[in-house]
Amino acid sequence: MKNIPTAKEQGYDIVWPVVRGFYLGPKVTDEEYDWWKASFDKLLASEEFAKLRDQRELFPFAMTGAELDTYVKKQVADYKALAKEFGLIQ
C-alpha cells in the first residue's frame, strides 16, 4: 500500500481518525450499563492504560456513555458526507 497516496497527498485537507469503542446489547440493564461505564472510565483514567496507549502510539481519547454515542453518530454522518463528496460512495 506504500504506492497508494494518502488523502492529504491527493490534496484533501481532512483528518479521518479511527475511533474504537464498545457497545452493549439492548437487553443490558441500567445497573449493568452503569457498571461497564464506570469500569471504562476508571480504566481510561489509569496510568497503566496511558502507558499501553503510548506504547501503541494511539491518540488520547477518553469518551464513554452518551457522550461517546453522540460523538460516533456525528462522526459517521460527517464521514458519510465526505465520502460522498469525494466520490467514494454514491
HELIX and SHEET records of a PDB file:
HELIX    1   1 ASP A   30  LEU A   44  1                                  15    
HELIX    2   2 GLU A   47  GLN A   55  1                                   9    
HELIX    3   3 GLY A   65  GLU A   85  1                                  21    
END                                                                             
